Amino acid sequence: MTIQGALEKALYVLFRQDIRLVGSGRTDAGVHARGQMAHFVAPRFIEPYRLRKSLNGLVPATIAIRSVEEAPTGFHARFDATERGYRYRISTEPFTLERGFRWLVRPVPNIDQMNQAAHFLVGEHHFGSFCITQSETQNRICLVSRAEWTSEATEGFYCFEIAANRFLHGMVRTIVGTLVEVGHGKRSPESLKTILAAQDRRRAGYAAPAHGLVLEYVRY
């Protein structure tokens, strides 16, 4: 089951015809989204507030429509986006309540070293080394405006924030996995420059688990 499929099913119930939903982008299975955006062309007008309530009554409990509004003519949820922001959360201590949203990383990695490595990701680069090999996307140039690890209020909890104009399939999870390898001393922070230049997925690290990743926002 996909979010798109569940929403299109709900739209069919409301409008009694097939409606194609277009999201701002696809996420890997198991990745969460706090601020996903999508658009569709409605065959008839329904007041946005009413439409939101109706859709929330039809979708599974794992999906919540937070806002519905009319878009300008020609608006496109994917191609009009100017920035997307993700957060990846880890813990270096055992925990229970956020098990579905945070990756337990042991031994404790060196966060300072991971931040030094993340610095090399900022700017416009070819991210082919961090993209799933089978990806159909030919353009692998992305402009990253932020890549930083920060401490959270709970001891042992850390968050990686990354923002860019676009992301490739599997890109954030591979970046996180590679940075954790830096934190464990398996790579140097400066190795990120070599990995980027190689444009070869085999040069980067493993992909971090999907459940720690959240699409936080999409800006237009």
Secondary structure in CASP SS format (residue, H / E / C, confidence):
PFRMAT SS
TARGET T0000
AUTHOR 0000-0000-0000
METHOD secondary structure of the structure
MODEL  1
M C 1.00
T C 1.00
I H 1.00
Q H 1.00
G H 1.00
A H 1.00
L H 1.00
E H 1.00
K H 1.00
A H 1.00
L H 1.00
Y H 1.00
V H 1.00
L H 1.00
F H 1.00
R C 1.00
Q C 1.00
D C 1.00
I C 1.00
R C 1.00
L C 1.00
V E 1.00
G E 1.00
S C 1.00
G C 1.00
R C 1.00
T C 1.00
D C 1.00
A C 1.00
G C 1.00
V C 1.00
H E 1.00
A E 1.00
R C 1.00
G C 1.00
Q C 1.00
M C 1.00
A E 1.00
H E 1.00
F C 1.00
V C 1.00
A C 1.00
P C 1.00
R C 1.00
F C 1.00
I C 1.00
E C 1.00
P H 1.00
Y H 1.00
R H 1.00
L H 1.00
R H 1.00
K H 1.00
S H 1.00
L H 1.00
N H 1.00
G C 1.00
L C 1.00
V C 1.00
P C 1.00
A C 1.00
T C 1.00
I C 1.00
A C 1.00
I C 1.00
R C 1.00
S C 1.00
V C 1.00
E C 1.00
E C 1.00
A C 1.00
P C 1.00
T C 1.00
G C 1.00
F C 1.00
H C 1.00
A C 1.00
R C 1.00
F C 1.00
D C 1.00
A C 1.00
T C 1.00
E E 1.00
R E 1.00
G E 1.00
Y E 1.00
R E 1.00
Y E 1.00
R E 1.00
I E 1.00
S E 1.00
T C 1.00
E C 1.00
P C 1.00
F C 1.00
T C 1.00
L C 1.00
E C 1.00
R C 1.00
G C 1.00
F C 1.00
R C 1.00
W E 1.00
L E 1.00
V C 1.00
R C 1.00
P C 1.00
V C 1.00
P C 1.00
N C 1.00
I H 1.00
D H 1.00
Q H 1.00
M H 1.00
N H 1.00
Q H 1.00
A H 1.00
A H 1.00
H H 1.00
F H 1.00
L H 1.00
V C 1.00
G E 1.00
E E 1.00
H E 1.00
H E 1.00
F C 1.00
G H 1.00
S H 1.00
F H 1.00
C C 1.00
I C 1.00
T C 1.00
Q C 1.00
S C 1.00
E C 1.00
T C 1.00
Q C 1.00
N C 1.00
R C 1.00
I E 1.00
C E 1.00
L E 1.00
V E 1.00
S E 1.00
R E 1.00
A E 1.00
E E 1.00
W E 1.00
T E 1.00
S E 1.00
E C 1.00
A C 1.00
T C 1.00
E C 1.00
G C 1.00
F E 1.00
Y E 1.00
C E 1.00
F E 1.00
E E 1.00
I E 1.00
A E 1.00
A E 1.00
N C 1.00
R C 1.00
F C 1.00
L C 1.00
H C 1.00
G C 1.00
M H 1.00
V H 1.00
R H 1.00
T H 1.00
I H 1.00
V H 1.00
G H 1.00
T H 1.00
L H 1.00
V H 1.00
E H 1.00
V H 1.00
G H 1.00
H C 1.00
G C 1.00
K C 1.00
R C 1.00
S C 1.00
P C 1.00
E C 1.00
S H 1.00
L H 1.00
K H 1.00
T H 1.00
I H 1.00
L H 1.00
A H 1.00
A H 1.00
Q C 1.00
D C 1.00
R H 1.00
R H 1.00
R H 1.00
A C 1.00
G C 1.00
Y C 1.00
A C 1.00
A C 1.00
P C 1.00
A H 1.00
H H 1.00
G H 1.00
L E 1.00
V E 1.00
L E 1.00
E E 1.00
Y E 1.00
V E 1.00
R E 1.00
Y C 1.00
END
